[in-house]
Amino acid sequence: MNKTLQRVNLSANVSRAAKTNFSTPQHSNTAHPVGISAFSEYPATPGDHPIWRIPTPSLILSPARAVENFKAIQRAFPDATVGYAMKSNPHPSLLAALSRVEGAWFEVASRAEIQALVDIGVSGDRIFFSNPVKQPAHIAFAVQHGVRLFAYDSEHEVEKLARFNDPAHPLEVYVRMTVTHRGALWPLTHKFGVEPRRAVELLHLAKARGLRPVGLAFHVGSQCVRPDTWAEALGEVAPAWKMAHEAGLTLDLIDLGGGFPAPYTGPVPLPHEIASAVKPAIEACVPGAKRVFLEPGRGVCGDAADMVVEITGLAQRPDGQTWLYVDGGYFSGLYEIPDGIRPAVQPAIRESRPLGMHTYRLAGPTCDSLDTLFEMRSPVELVPGDRLVLKTAGAYVYSVGSPFNGFPMPEVLHEEEWMLYLDDFRGIC
């Protein structure tokens, strides 16, 4: 069947599913999603649909969606330098697409990430190394490839950076500070960061060792859904900024870090809403900051991929729960689920079945008890051979998946190549 006909069949199926109004929040206590009682069956996904042809587990990736998200952040912060945080998803096609965006930079934490960028033609003057504690060989590699901006938060790091410094063209360095994290799913305040007075001491030390101290940095935490958290963090940075200037250190760079959220099971602040909270705080708290850096990762790639898995087993357990076993799980890259990242799901079935709410506990394929996922209420009974589309799986799944227990990592497929579009599936349970 040609791709045009596949697309038509898909649209017809999605249209039919939309009529049942599967848009009720996942924790609804109603017997059925609103409007579902008017229909008697959950529609089948046609047998010629590409979802049945792809291998599972797989990630359906849309670099174009990531580019859209990246540009939205650029528009919200037109005077800032936006650097994609590579750790969130370093797939080569995604990096290549972002590298072609005018003004795009990249935030890295290791030699391998720099090498991946070099391989696609990204020069060092578009890279900043914001890992506060770096391996010496990685610093050397970065300097060799033209990286000039480095974060740090300790005396030992100053000494490492000084070893690779050229006094005629000193490396620019900025201190990572610890700040508030209210509204973030994962605080990042313990492993890295210093208090204001210590930050100023480290700026002075860098200058004494021939480096060029240029600013301060912070990170409010991952998946931050509260715009005011960035503003409050700037307020905590302000004393260090003021003390540094009073001591004769001319800082001009503030790195606001990441934290931009992805829409997993509900709306999250848009980039322009975060910008509205941040811009006045920048002017008030770090006056003279001519260079504003951002490090979005999840907010760029989170909804740029969906994960497709197949149900391989079903079992009733003594506690009364019905367990569904799927061929992708915790070790396939879904490691964030226990910490609160719960993807929305759309089932795909080969034949229509009666509507009716069913509760399942999902688990991955390995023999490890850690490999459990989440509880799901489905509007249709599910059986082995059915497939599930896990929405918003673009962040970290590709980065951290492993072949543990002999099960394969998700294969990365591209939506255009397979005519399997992210917008054709909706998270309905």
Long-range contacts (C-beta under 8 A, 24 or more apart in sequence): 1-48, 3-419, 5-48, 6-48, 6-49, 6-50, 6-419, 7-419, 9-46, 9-48, 9-49, 10-46, 10-49, 10-50, 10-419, 10-421, 10-424, 11-424, 13-43, 13-44, 13-45, 13-46, 13-49, 14-424, 14-425, 14-426, 16-43, 17-43, 17-426, 17-428, 18-426, 20-355, 20-379, 22-346, 22-379, 22-426, 22-428, 22-429, 23-426, 23-428, 25-265, 25-266, 26-265, 26-342, 26-344, 26-377, 26-427, 26-429, 31-357, 32-355, 32-356, 32-357, 32-379, 33-379, 33-428, 36-355, 36-379, 37-355, 39-355, 40-354, 40-355, 41-352, 41-353, 41-354, 41-355, 42-347, 42-349, 42-352, 42-353, 42-354, 42-355, 42-379, 42-380, 43-352, 44-349, 44-350, 44-351, 44-352, 45-348, 45-349, 45-350, 47-350, 49-348, 50-418, 50-419, 50-420, 51-308, 51-348, 51-387, 51-389, 51-420, 52-348, 52-350, 52-387, 53-418, 54-308, 54-413, 54-418, 54-420, 55-411, 56-308, 56-309, 56-310, 56-327, 56-328, 56-387, 57-307, 57-308, 57-309, 57-310, 57-326, 57-327, 57-328, 57-332, 57-408, 57-409, 57-410, 57-411, 58-307, 58-308, 58-410, 58-411, 58-412, 58-413, 59-305, 59-306, 59-307, 59-308, 59-393, 59-394, 59-397, 59-398, 59-410, 59-411, 59-412, 59-413, 60-305, 60-306, 60-307, 60-308, 60-413, 60-414, 60-415, 60-418, 60-420, 60-422, 61-91, 61-93, 61-94, 61-304, 61-305, 61-394, 61-398, 61-412, 61-413, 61-414, 61-415, 62-304, 62-305, 62-414, 62-415, 62-421, 62-422, 63-93, 63-94, 63-96, 63-97, 63-98, 63-304, 63-414, 64-97, 64-416, 65-303, 65-304, 65-394, 65-422, 66-94, 66-97, 66-98, 66-300, 66-301, 66-304, 66-394, 67-97, 67-98, 67-101, 69-296, 69-299, 69-300, 69-301, 69-303, 69-304, 70-98, 70-101, 70-104, 70-296, 70-300, 71-101, 72-270, 72-271, 72-272, 73-260, 73-271, 73-294, 73-296, 73-299, 73-300, 74-101, 74-103, 75-271, 75-272, 76-270, 76-271, 76-272, 76-274, 76-275, 77-271, 77-275, 77-278, 77-292, 77-294, 79-292, 80-256, 80-292, 80-293, 80-294, 81-105, 81-291, 81-292, 81-293, 81-294, 82-294, 82-296, 83-107, 83-127, 83-128, 83-293, 83-294, 83-295, 84-295, 84-296, 84-297, 84-300, 85-258, 85-295, 85-296, 85-297, 85-300, 86-113, 86-116, 86-117, 86-297, 87-113, 87-297, 87-396, 87-399, 88-297, 88-298, 88-300, 88-301, 88-302, 88-395, 88-396, 88-399, 89-297, 89-301, 89-304, 89-305, 89-394, 89-395, 89-396, 89-397, 89-398, 89-399, 90-116, 90-398, 90-399, 91-398, 91-412, 92-116, 92-119, 92-120, 93-412, 93-414, 94-301, 94-304, 95-120, 95-122, 96-120, 98-300, 105-293, 107-258, 107-295, 107-297, 108-142, 108-147, 110-135, 110-138, 111-135, 111-137, 111-138, 111-141, 111-142, 114-138, 114-141, 114-142, 114-145, 114-147, 115-141, 118-145, 124-148, 128-255, 128-293, 130-176, 130-217, 130-255, 130-257, 130-295, 132-157, 132-176, 132-192, 132-193, 133-157, 133-192, 134-160, 136-160, 136-163, 136-164, 139-163, 139-164, 140-164, 143-171, 148-172, 149-173, 149-174, 149-214, 149-253, 150-174, 151-175, 151-176, 151-217, 151-255, 152-176, 152-202, 152-206, 153-177, 153-192, 153-193, 153-194, 153-202, 154-194, 154-202, 155-202, 155-205, 158-202, 158-205, 158-206, 158-209, 158-211, 159-209, 161-206, 161-209, 161-211, 162-209, 162-210, 162-211, 165-209, 165-210, 165-211, 167-210, 170-210, 170-211, 170-212, 171-211, 171-212, 172-211, 172-212, 172-213, 172-214, 172-253, 173-206, 173-211, 173-212, 173-213, 173-214, 174-213, 174-214, 174-215, 174-216, 174-217, 174-253, 174-255, 175-199, 175-202, 175-203, 175-213, 175-215, 175-216, 175-217, 175-240, 176-216, 176-217, 176-218, 176-219, 177-216, 177-217, 177-218, 177-236, 177-237, 177-240, 178-218, 179-218, 179-219, 179-220, 179-232, 179-233, 179-236, 179-237, 180-220, 180-229, 180-232, 180-233, 180-236, 181-220, 181-221, 181-224, 181-229, 182-226, 182-229, 182-232, 183-220, 183-221, 183-224, 183-225, 183-226, 183-228, 183-229, 184-220, 184-221, 184-222, 184-223, 184-224, 184-225, 184-226, 184-229, 184-259, 185-221, 185-222, 185-223, 185-224, 185-225, 185-339, 185-340, 185-341, 186-221, 186-222, 186-223, 186-339, 187-221, 188-219, 188-220, 188-221, 188-222, 189-221, 192-219, 193-218, 193-219, 196-236, 196-237, 196-239, 196-240, 196-243, 197-240, 197-243, 199-240, 199-244, 200-240, 200-243, 200-244, 200-247, 200-249, 203-244, 203-249, 203-251, 204-247, 204-249, 207-249, 213-244, 213-249, 213-251, 214-251, 214-252, 214-253, 214-291, 215-251, 215-252, 215-253, 215-254, 215-255, 215-289, 215-291, 216-240, 216-241, 216-244, 216-251, 216-253, 216-254, 216-255, 216-286, 217-254, 217-255, 217-256, 217-257, 217-293, 218-255, 218-256, 218-257, 219-257, 219-258, 219-259, 219-295, 220-257, 220-259, 221-259, 222-258, 222-259, 222-298, 223-259, 223-261, 223-262, 223-298, 223-340, 223-341, 224-259, 224-260, 224-261, 225-261, 225-268, 225-269, 226-269, 227-269, 227-273, 227-274, 227-276, 227-277, 227-278, 228-277, 229-259, 230-256, 230-259, 230-274, 230-277, 230-278, 230-281, 231-277, 231-278, 231-280, 231-281, 234-278, 234-281, 234-282, 234-284, 234-285, 234-286, 235-281, 235-285, 237-285, 237-286, 238-284, 238-285, 238-286, 241-285, 241-286, 241-287, 241-289, 245-288, 250-288, 251-286, 251-288, 251-289, 252-288, 252-289, 252-290, 252-291, 253-289, 253-290, 253-291, 253-292, 253-293, 254-282, 254-286, 254-289, 254-291, 254-292, 254-293, 255-293, 255-294, 255-295, 256-292, 256-293, 256-294, 256-295, 257-294, 257-295, 258-294, 258-295, 258-296, 258-297, 258-298, 258-299, 259-299, 260-294, 260-296, 260-297, 260-298, 260-299, 260-300, 261-298, 261-299, 261-302, 262-298, 262-299, 262-301, 262-302, 262-303, 262-392, 262-394, 262-395, 263-302, 263-303, 263-392, 264-302, 264-341, 264-342, 264-343, 264-344, 264-391, 264-392, 265-342, 265-343, 265-344, 265-427, 271-299, 297-395, 298-395, 298-396, 301-394, 301-395, 302-392, 302-394, 302-395, 303-391, 303-392, 303-394, 303-422, 304-394, 304-422, 305-392, 305-393, 305-394, 305-397, 305-398, 305-412, 305-422, 306-389, 306-390, 306-391, 306-392, 306-393, 306-394, 306-422, 306-425, 307-332, 307-333, 307-334, 307-343, 307-389, 307-390, 307-393, 307-397, 307-410, 308-387, 308-388, 308-389, 308-390, 309-387, 309-388, 309-390, 310-385, 310-386, 310-387, 310-388, 311-382, 311-383, 311-384, 311-385, 311-386, 311-387, 311-388, 312-365, 312-384, 313-384, 314-382, 314-383, 314-384, 321-359, 321-361, 322-358, 322-359, 322-360, 322-361, 323-360, 323-361, 323-362, 323-363, 324-360, 324-361, 324-362, 324-363, 324-376, 324-382, 325-362, 325-363, 325-364, 325-365, 326-362, 326-363, 326-364, 326-365, 326-373, 326-388, 327-364, 327-365, 327-407, 328-364, 328-365, 328-410, 329-363, 329-364, 329-365, 329-366, 329-371, 329-372, 329-373, 330-364, 330-366, 330-368, 330-370, 330-371, 330-372, 330-373, 331-364, 331-366, 331-368, 331-371, 331-401, 331-402, 331-404, 331-405, 331-407, 332-364, 332-397, 332-401, 332-407, 332-409, 332-410, 333-393, 333-396, 333-397, 333-398, 333-399, 333-400, 333-401, 333-409, 333-410, 334-364, 334-373, 334-390, 334-393, 334-397, 335-396, 335-400, 336-396, 337-373, 337-374, 342-374, 343-390, 343-391, 343-392, 343-393, 343-427, 344-390, 344-391, 344-392, 344-426, 344-427, 344-428, 344-429, 345-376, 345-378, 345-388, 345-389, 345-390, 345-391, 345-427, 345-428, 345-429, 346-388, 346-389, 346-391, 346-425, 346-426, 346-427, 346-428, 346-429, 347-378, 347-380, 347-382, 347-386, 347-387, 347-388, 347-389, 347-429, 348-386, 348-387, 348-388, 348-389, 349-380, 349-382, 349-386, 350-385, 350-386, 353-380, 353-381, 354-380, 354-381, 355-379, 355-380, 356-380, 356-381, 358-382, 364-407, 365-405, 365-407, 366-404, 366-405, 366-407, 367-405, 368-404, 368-405, 376-429, 377-429, 378-429, 379-428, 379-429, 389-425, 391-425, 391-426, 391-427, 392-427
